[in-house]
Amino acid sequence: MTGNNVSHSMNKTKRKFKPNLQVKKFYIPEEDKWVTLKISASGIRNIDKLGISVAIKKAKEKGYYTA
């Protein structure tokens, strides 16, 4: 996503918004293994809310996760 940096004098220069990606390990008790995911901060909050098993199931349905 792109946008503008706006200075105090209202000069505008182009900038890019990048996702807040983190590398995080999650334990999946059903499979008794650890998985390492490169995931956004909002994705980590989503996994905390839903649980890793439900989040992976939804990701597989949408085609984001293959393992």
C-alpha positions in Angstrom: 0.0 0.0 0.0 1.3 3.5 -0.8 0.6 6.9 0.6 2.3 10.2 1.4 4.6 11.5 4.1 3.3 14.9 4.9 5.7 17.4 6.5 4.8 20.3 8.8 4.9 22.6 5.7 2.4 20.2 4.0 5.0 19.0 1.4 4.1 15.5 0.3 6.5 12.7 -0.7 5.6 9.1 -1.6 6.0 6.4 1.0 5.1 2.7 1.3 3.2 1.0 4.1 4.7 -2.4 4.9 3.1 -5.2 7.0 4.4 -5.8 10.5 5.8 -9.3 9.9 7.2 -11.4 12.7 8.7 -14.9 12.7 7.0 -17.0 15.4 6.9 -20.6 16.4 3.5 -22.2 17.4 2.9 -25.6 19.0 0.1 -27.7 17.4 -1.0 -30.2 20.1 -3.1 -32.3 17.7 -0.1 -33.0 15.5 2.4 -32.9 18.4 4.8 -30.6 16.5 6.0 -27.0 16.3 5.5 -24.9 13.2 7.4 -21.7 12.3 5.3 -19.1 10.6 6.2 -15.6 9.2 3.0 -13.9 10.3 1.7 -10.3 10.8 1.0 -8.8 14.2 -2.7 -8.9 13.4 -2.4 -12.6 12.5 -0.8 -13.3 15.9 -3.7 -11.6 17.6 -6.1 -13.6 15.5 -4.4 -16.9 16.5 -4.5 -15.8 20.1 -8.3 -15.2 19.7 -9.2 -18.3 17.7 -6.5 -20.8 18.6 -3.8 -22.2 16.3 -5.9 -25.2 15.1 -8.9 -23.1 14.0 -6.6 -20.5 12.4 -4.7 -23.0 10.4 -8.0 -24.7 9.3 -9.3 -21.3 8.0 -5.9 -20.5 6.3 -6.0 -23.9 4.5 -9.5 -23.2 3.3 -8.4 -19.9 1.8 -5.2 -21.4 0.4 -2.7 -19.4 2.5 -1.2 -22.4 4.4 0.3 -25.5 3.0 2.0 -28.1 5.1 
